[in-house]
């Protein structure tokens, strides 16, 4: 299914928490997608296909999620990991917007409703930040 989705799509996006365990597989995943593309290309060459060649989706970017904030700033650990990923993949491969680790998102998810519909103060605060709206706008601007 994953291979079919990669062939059927033009782009794929990765979400990652900016910590060691969550980002360690980024380059492995990207390399795996490239290998799938190479296998498909080799299969087409081997079969002598002359029709329009199939291609695999390109990396559309990495979106950092659950970014920890302390005193209004991104914590050193998350900031450092985001910097490392940007250096590894290139600044342009990482979305400028992200989501922060706010309890309101979890409260809304636990109740299976959008954050802007949940009545808790935490959810109201999370909705007011409009992080998902900003990511959506950046996503639409990229594609």
Secondary structure, DSSP 8 states (H G I E B T S, - for coil): -HHHHHHH-SEEEEEEESSHHHHTTHHHHHHHHHHHHHHHHHHHHHHT--SS-----EEEEEEEESB-EETTEE-HHHHHHHHHHHHHH-GGGB-S---B--HHHHHHHHTTS-GGG--SHHHHHHHHHTHHHHHHHHHHHH-
